[in-house]
Amino acid sequence: GSQLAQPLFEFSGACSGYGETPYIKLVTQLFGDRILMANATGCSSIYGGNLPTTPYTVRPDGRGPAWANSLFEDNAEFGLGMRLAVDKFHGSALELMDRYILKKVAGAHSISSALLEAIRMADQSDQTKIEQQRERIVQLKAALQTCTCDSCRRLLSLADYLVKKSVWIVGGDGWAYDIGYGGLDHVLASGQNVNVLVLDTEVYSNT
């Protein structure tokens, strides 16, 4: 059913018949509303970030991929940093929810304990369940808007990280097998939850 999903990659500036773009389109059909993408320097960064235009787009609700190209062929390390940051923000949000529950027990707040528990224990193994979690986060953020304490304000700023994110590291074979291999090797060895897409053009495409 992947081809029935809306692509969030369209109208790129890649050459006609270019073989890389269908794979990126497929990734956006499967994960596009929650992707954080670290892109290598090369053809995929040229057509991916040819500002002021971009082939990456959003759903009707405004959700879509977050794409960035950092320094020359450091995208494995860049993507690992994204993963670590997302995990840290997620953990901080859970800690703040625990503080909130303690204050609620003391009678200071009134957000439903059932809502907080549902957010904490949410199964986000498929798109339908992720959308359900997003609905719970909308409820949480609406309730937090009425609270003025520091913990509530911080939780409000981090609440979106309670929804599952998908980190992608994308680049060509020149990056993956040569220039950036040292970084890629370390990132894969770290065991962190990242995805790697190697667009093997069998040629250096950095220029």
Secondary structure, DSSP 8 states (H G I E B T S, - for coil): -GGGS--SB-S----TT-SSHHHHHHHHHHHGGGEEEEE-SSHHHHHHS-TT--SB---TTS---EEEE-STT-HHHHHHHHHHHHHHHHHHHHHHHHHHHHHHHTTS--S-HHHHHHHHT---SSHHHHHHHHHHHHHHHHHHTT--SHHHHHHHHHGGGGS--EEEEEEEHHIIIIITHHHHHHHHHHT-S-EEEEE--SS----
